[in-house]
Amino acid sequence: MRATLWFRIAAIVMLVFGVLHTIGFLSFRPPSAEGMAVWNGMNGVSFTINGGTYSYGHFYRAFGLSITTAQLFGAWVAWMLGSMARRGDGGVRAIAWGFMVWQIVGIAIAAIYVSAEPAALSAVTVICIAIALWRLPKAGASHRAV
């Protein structure tokens, strides 16, 4: 399979990751009384910063939505890498390496702090990007096999 297809598969995996992450974190409710007490504390205690009133629940949702936007942006970048690879544009390899390193860091963060599921989705993305990199023509070669 061509590099373009592997970049596109990575884009779809990241899109699915973003959607599932959003559904999961917005619908999550703690399963224990202790967890619910923390949840209620996060959402029930307000404070004022720079003239606005917030809670830790606001920050939780903001960070969660930031992860969603990062995943959606990553999906777009992966799709664009596929388009660049098809055209033989320079810079694909460097951007793809940086993209892959970002996902490797995501695997570590998810494995340490979250769960196996997001780590696995990041791992699938890394595999797709690695294969796409392998399928890219070497410098100076024709890009028809991309």
C-alpha positions, 0 to 999 in steps of 0.5 A, spaced: 500 500 500 502 507 498 504 512 503 498 516 502 493 511 504 497 509 510 497 517 512 489 517 510 488 511 515 492 514 521 487 520 519 481 516 520 484 513 526 485 520 529 478 522 527 475 516 531 480 517 537 477 524 537 470 523 537 470 517 542 475 521 547 469 527 547 464 522 548 467 518 553 470 524 557 463 528 557 459 522 559 464 520 564 461 519 571 465 516 577 463 509 579 464 510 587 461 515 592 468 517 593 469 519 586 463 522 586 465 527 592 471 529 588 466 530 581 461 534 585 467 538 589 470 540 582 464 542 579 461 545 585 466 550 588 467 556 584 473 561 584 474 568 581 480 569 576 481 575 572 474 577 573 471 570 571 468 565 575 470 558 574 470 551 577 475 545 576 470 542 572 471 548 567 478 546 567 477 539 566 472 540 560 477 545 557 483 540 557 478 535 555 476 539 549 483 541 548 485 534 547 479 533 542 481 539 538 488 536 538 486 529 535 482 533 530 487 537 528 492 531 528 487 527 523 487 533 518 495 534 518 495 526 517 490 527 511 494 533 508 501 529 509 497 524 505 496 529 499 503 532 500 506 525 499 501 523 493 504 530 490 511 528 492 512 535 496 518 536 500 518 536 507 513 530 508 518 526 511 520 531 517 513 533 518 511 525 519 517 524 523 515 529 528 508 527 528 510 520 529 514 522 535 508 526 538 504 520 538 509 516 541 509 521 547 501 520 547 502 513 548 507 514 554 502 519 557 496 514 556 499 508 558 501 512 565 496 516 566 489 514 563 488 507 560 490 502 555 485 504 550 488 511 548 495 508 548 492 503 543 489 508 538 496 512 539 500 506 537 496 504 531 497 511 529 504 510 530 504 504 526 501 507 520 505 513 520 511 508 520 509 504 514 507 511 511 514 513 512 517 507 510 513 507 503 515 514 502 520 514 496 528 516 498 530 523 497 531 524 489 527 518 487 520 518 483 514 519 487 510 515 483 510 509 488 507 513 493 
